[in-house]
Amino acid sequence: MDRARLPLNALRAFEAAARHLNFTRAAIELCVSQGAVSQQVAQLEARLGAPLFRRLPRGLMLTDEGRALLPVMGEALDRIGATLGRIEGGRPREIVTLGVVGTFATGWLLDRLGDFERACPHIDLRIMTNNNRVDLAGEGLDLAIRFGDGAWHGTHADPVLRAPLTPLCAPAVALRLTEPAMLAGEMLLRSYRADEWPRWFAAAGAPCPPLRGPMFDNSVGMALAAQRGLGVALAPPALFARDLEAGRLVQPFAMAVDLGGYWLTRLMSRADSPAMADFRRWLIDAATATDRPHARQ
């Protein structure tokens, strides 16, 4: 069918009538007469050479042909509406697909998404969480926020937040801990980074006990286990501020060890789009303005 000769008004009338199964309600939605909707649908049926509705005494019923056409029309109109929404106001809305370490997403980014939307209303942010193992190219990501030292091959990295780690535990567990050496009697919850607890104990001036028990691929799960009294997590207090303020978690010792930070990364082969540059500026400005300690995955 010639695209230039598509009966757009008739297709729109059909889609509204098919949703309502009523010509009158479709006419009200489209701000035309009931007769106009009925006539446009009839013209479309004549052009297709097939009925789209069965006319019943009280409403309409879709034929097989009508049921086949309706989802196609609905999807097409949704895509048109989304495109119009992106260019509304004179500036096209741009999509930025962002990979984010789960702890950073829940402990920092989500609280600030409203600020981001107000600052950058022209950007549609698509967020994909991960456990810090990310393939920018393979996952189709424009940017990724990840934890580490900023040295990833073929990747440009901008520092966002540092990441001091300290023991966090349930209040009942904290009552038993008066000095770092007493952690030897507790279950020490571990991440897949094997050097974290040994380096914290070295900084605290205490021997590191044998590490056994559950291993987690993210700090969110580890902190939840700690909240339930299942052990002591080594995690960034800044990203669990709500839990600390509510008393669900306690930081028994002031000692923290800095093993890396959060970075905003992109492939060096991937040129910055204007939206990517706008997101980077917003993120770094927001991170600089925060009073919280810097954090980790």
FENUR-V940999 format. One record per residue. N is the residue number from 1. RES is the residue in one letter. PHI is phi as a letter, one per 30 degrees, with the letter a starting at -180 (none if undefined). OMEGA is omega in whole degrees, 0 to 359 (* if undefined). D_LAST is the distance of its C-alpha to the last C-alpha in Angstrom with 1 decimal. Layout:
N/RES/PHI/OMEGA/D_LAST + N/RES/PHI/OMEGA/D_LAST
//
This chain:
1/M/none/181/53.9 + 2/D/d/182/54.2 + 3/R/e/182/51.1 + 4/A/d/183/53.3 + 5/R/c/178/55.5 + 6/L/d/179/52.9 + 7/P/d/190/54.2 + 8/L/d/179/51.2 + 9/N/d/180/52.8 + 10/A/d/178/54.0 + 11/L/d/178/50.6 + 12/R/d/178/49.1 + 13/A/d/178/51.9 + 14/F/d/184/51.3 + 15/E/d/179/47.6 + 16/A/d/180/48.3 + 17/A/d/180/51.2 + 18/A/d/177/49.2 + 19/R/d/183/46.5 + 20/H/d/189/49.1 + 21/L/h/182/51.8 + 22/N/a/181/54.1 + 23/F/d/183/55.8 + 24/T/d/180/56.4 + 25/R/d/176/52.8 + 26/A/d/180/51.7 + 27/A/d/179/54.4 + 28/I/d/180/53.1 + 29/E/d/185/49.6 + 30/L/d/179/51.0 + 31/C/h/174/53.5 + 32/V/b/180/56.5 + 33/S/d/177/59.3 + 34/Q/d/179/59.2 + 35/G/d/180/61.9 + 36/A/d/178/59.9 + 37/V/d/181/57.0 + 38/S/d/181/59.4 + 39/Q/d/180/61.2 + 40/Q/d/178/58.1 + 41/V/d/179/56.9 + 42/A/d/178/60.4 + 43/Q/d/178/60.4 + 44/L/d/178/57.2 + 45/E/d/179/58.6 + 46/A/d/180/61.7 + 47/R/d/181/59.8 + 48/L/d/183/57.8 + 49/G/i/181/60.8 + 50/A/a/177/59.0 + 51/P/d/177/58.6 + 52/L/c/179/55.2 + 53/F/b/163/56.2 + 54/R/c/181/58.8 + 55/R/d/181/60.5 + 56/L/c/180/61.0 + 57/P/e/181/63.0 + 58/R/b/176/59.9 + 59/G/j/187/57.2 + 60/L/b/173/55.9 + 61/M/b/179/54.6 + 62/L/d/170/52.7 + 63/T/d/176/54.4 + 64/D/e/179/52.6 + 65/E/d/179/52.6 + 66/G/d/178/51.2 + 67/R/d/178/48.4 + 68/A/d/184/47.5 + 69/L/d/189/47.5 + 70/L/e/182/45.6 + 71/P/d/178/42.0 + 72/V/d/179/42.6 + 73/M/d/180/43.9 + 74/G/d/179/41.0 + 75/E/d/181/38.4 + 76/A/d/180/40.3 + 77/L/d/177/40.7 + 78/D/d/180/37.0 + 79/R/d/176/36.2 + 80/I/d/180/38.8 + 81/G/d/179/37.5 + 82/A/d/179/33.9 + 83/T/d/177/35.3 + 84/L/d/179/37.6 + 85/G/d/181/34.7 + 86/R/d/182/32.7 + 87/I/c/181/35.8 + 88/E/d/179/37.0 + 89/G/i/174/37.7 + 90/G/j/178/38.5 + 91/R/b/181/35.1 + 92/P/d/173/33.5 + 93/R/d/182/30.1 + 94/E/c/180/27.7 + 95/I/c/171/24.8 + 96/V/b/178/21.4 + 97/T/c/190/19.2 + 98/L/b/169/15.5 + 99/G/d/184/12.7 + 100/V/b/171/9.4 + 101/V/e/188/6.0 + 102/G/e/181/7.1 + 103/T/d/178/5.3 + 104/F/d/180/6.1 + 105/A/d/184/9.3 + 106/T/d/186/10.4 + 107/G/c/183/9.7 + 108/W/b/190/10.9 + 109/L/d/185/12.4 + 110/L/e/179/14.6 + 111/D/d/186/16.3 + 112/R/c/181/17.4 + 113/L/d/176/18.6 + 114/G/d/177/22.1 + 115/D/d/180/22.2 + 116/F/d/181/21.2 + 117/E/d/178/23.9 + 118/R/d/182/26.4 + 119/A/d/185/25.6 + 120/C/b/183/25.5 + 121/P/d/181/27.7 + 122/H/d/183/28.6 + 123/I/c/169/25.2 + 124/D/c/183/24.2 + 125/L/c/177/20.5 + 126/R/c/187/19.5 + 127/I/c/176/15.9 + 128/M/b/182/14.5 + 129/T/d/181/11.2 + 130/N/a/180/9.8 + 131/N/c/176/7.7 + 132/N/i/174/7.1 + 133/R/c/191/10.8 + 134/V/b/176/12.8 + 135/D/c/185/16.5 + 136/L/e/183/17.4 + 137/A/d/184/21.1 + 138/G/d/182/21.3 + 139/E/c/177/19.4 + 140/G/i/183/21.3 + 141/L/c/172/18.5 + 142/D/d/184/19.6 + 143/L/b/174/16.3 + 144/A/b/173/12.6 + 145/I/c/184/9.6 + 146/R/b/180/7.4 + 147/F/c/176/5.7 + 148/G/l/182/8.7 + 149/D/c/179/12.2 + 150/G/i/183/13.5 + 151/A/c/176/16.0 + 152/W/b/185/16.1 + 153/H/e/177/19.7 + 154/G/i/187/21.5 + 155/T/b/171/18.7 + 156/H/c/184/18.9 + 157/A/b/174/15.9 + 158/D/c/179/16.0 + 159/P/d/180/14.0 + 160/V/c/182/12.5 + 161/L/b/172/10.7 + 162/R/d/192/10.5 + 163/A/b/175/8.2 + 164/P/d/180/10.6 + 165/L/c/179/10.0 + 166/T/b/178/12.9 + 167/P/d/174/14.4 + 168/L/b/183/14.5 + 169/C/a/176/17.2 + 170/A/d/182/19.9 + 171/P/e/181/22.9 + 172/A/d/178/25.3 + 173/V/d/182/23.3 + 174/A/e/180/22.9 + 175/L/d/182/26.7 + 176/R/d/189/27.0 + 177/L/c/178/24.9 + 178/T/c/176/26.9 + 179/E/a/185/25.8 + 180/P/e/182/23.0 + 181/A/d/182/25.4 + 182/M/d/175/25.7 + 183/L/d/179/22.3 + 184/A/d/180/24.2 + 185/G/c/182/25.8 + 186/E/c/171/22.7 + 187/M/d/180/20.5 + 188/L/c/182/17.3 + 189/L/d/190/14.5 + 190/R/c/167/12.7 + 191/S/c/178/9.8 + 192/Y/d/176/11.2 + 193/R/c/192/10.8 + 194/A/d/187/14.3 + 195/D/d/189/14.7 + 196/E/d/180/12.3 + 197/W/d/178/14.9 + 198/P/e/181/17.9 + 199/R/d/177/16.7 + 200/W/d/179/16.1 + 201/F/d/178/19.6 + 202/A/d/179/21.1 + 203/A/d/180/20.1 + 204/A/d/179/21.5 + 205/G/i/180/24.7 + 206/A/b/178/24.7 + 207/P/d/178/25.0 + 208/C/d/179/22.1 + 209/P/d/175/23.5 + 210/P/e/183/23.3 + 211/L/c/179/20.1 + 212/R/b/173/20.9 + 213/G/j/189/20.0 + 214/P/d/174/17.2 + 215/M/c/185/14.3 + 216/F/c/177/11.3 + 217/D/c/176/9.3 + 218/N/a/183/6.6 + 219/S/d/179/6.2 + 220/V/d/179/8.6 + 221/G/d/180/11.2 + 222/M/d/180/11.0 + 223/A/d/177/11.6 + 224/L/d/177/14.3 + 225/A/d/178/15.9 + 226/A/d/178/16.0 + 227/Q/e/183/17.6 + 228/R/d/176/20.2 + 229/G/i/183/21.1 + 230/L/d/180/20.1 + 231/G/l/181/18.6 + 232/V/c/179/16.4 + 233/A/c/170/12.6 + 234/L/c/192/10.9 + 235/A/b/180/8.2 + 236/P/d/182/7.9 + 237/P/d/182/11.2 + 238/A/d/183/11.1 + 239/L/d/175/8.9 + 240/F/b/183/11.3 + 241/A/e/181/14.4 + 242/R/d/179/16.4 + 243/D/d/178/16.2 + 244/L/d/179/17.2 + 245/E/d/181/19.9 + 246/A/d/180/21.2 + 247/G/i/177/21.4 + 248/R/d/175/19.5 + 249/L/b/178/17.3 + 250/V/b/174/18.6 + 251/Q/c/187/17.5 + 252/P/d/183/20.3 + 253/F/b/179/20.0 + 254/A/d/184/19.6 + 255/M/d/175/18.4 + 256/A/b/180/14.9 + 257/V/b/184/14.0 + 258/D/c/184/12.4 + 259/L/c/181/11.0 + 260/G/l/181/9.7 + 261/G/a/176/8.3 + 262/Y/c/181/7.6 + 263/W/b/171/10.7 + 264/L/c/189/12.9 + 265/T/b/171/14.6 + 266/R/b/176/17.9 + 267/L/d/176/20.4 + 268/M/d/179/23.0 + 269/S/d/182/25.6 + 270/R/c/179/24.5 + 271/A/d/176/26.3 + 272/D/d/167/24.9 + 273/S/d/176/26.5 + 274/P/e/181/27.5 + 275/A/d/177/25.0 + 276/M/d/179/22.1 + 277/A/d/179/23.3 + 278/D/d/179/23.7 + 279/F/d/180/20.1 + 280/R/e/180/18.9 + 281/R/d/181/21.3 + 282/W/d/184/20.3 + 283/L/d/183/16.6 + 284/I/d/176/17.2 + 285/D/d/181/20.0 + 286/A/d/179/18.1 + 287/A/d/179/15.3 + 288/T/d/184/18.2 + 289/A/d/185/20.0 + 290/T/d/177/17.5 + 291/D/c/184/18.5 + 292/R/d/173/15.1 + 293/P/d/180/13.5 + 294/H/d/196/10.8 + 295/A/b/183/7.2 + 296/R/b/177/3.8 + 297/Q/d/*/0.0
//
